[in-house]
C-alpha cells in the first residue's frame, strides 16, 4: 500500500474495473453486488468516480439527472429532491482502513459538488443488515437522517441520509 501522502486521488475508470468489482463484491452485504455491465453504466453516468492509490478506496456518485438508473435508493431521492449528489457506493479495502481514505474522498466530492453548484449530498446506510461503522462515519461528516425504507422485498432496511454543503 502507498502511504496516504503518496496516494493521490485518481479517476476511477475502466482500467480499474476488475479490481473495483472484486473490492465492491467482497463488501456485497454493505454495497450490493455489481457486475461489469452495471459498473460501466455507473462510470459512464457518474458525477464523481475517484479512487485512492491502486485501489485502496473508491467512491462513485451520481447527480439527479439519470432517469434510467433503477436503484430504489436513488429513486427515493429523485422523488423528493430536485437537485442532489447521490453517493452510490464508497468502499475501502480492509488493508487500507483507518487511514482517512473515505474522509478524503468525501472532502473531494464535497468540493466538486460545490464547484458544480450543488448543495445537497445524499446516501443511505444499512440498518438491516447493520453497518454501524458506516453509520458512525456518516454522522461524523454531518449527515442527518431524512427517511428510511425496506428494499429488495424486505431483505434490507436502510436509513436515508443527507448533508447540506456550506458556501
Secondary structure, DSSP 8 states (H G I E B T S, - for coil): ---STT--EEE--GGGHHHHHHHHHHTHHHH----HHHHHHHHHH-SEEEEETTTTEEEEEEES--TT---HHHHHHHTT-SS-EEEEEEEE-GGGTTSSHHHHHHHHHHHHHHHTT--EEEEEEEEETT-HHHHHHHHHTT-EEEEEEEEGGGTEEEEEEEEE---
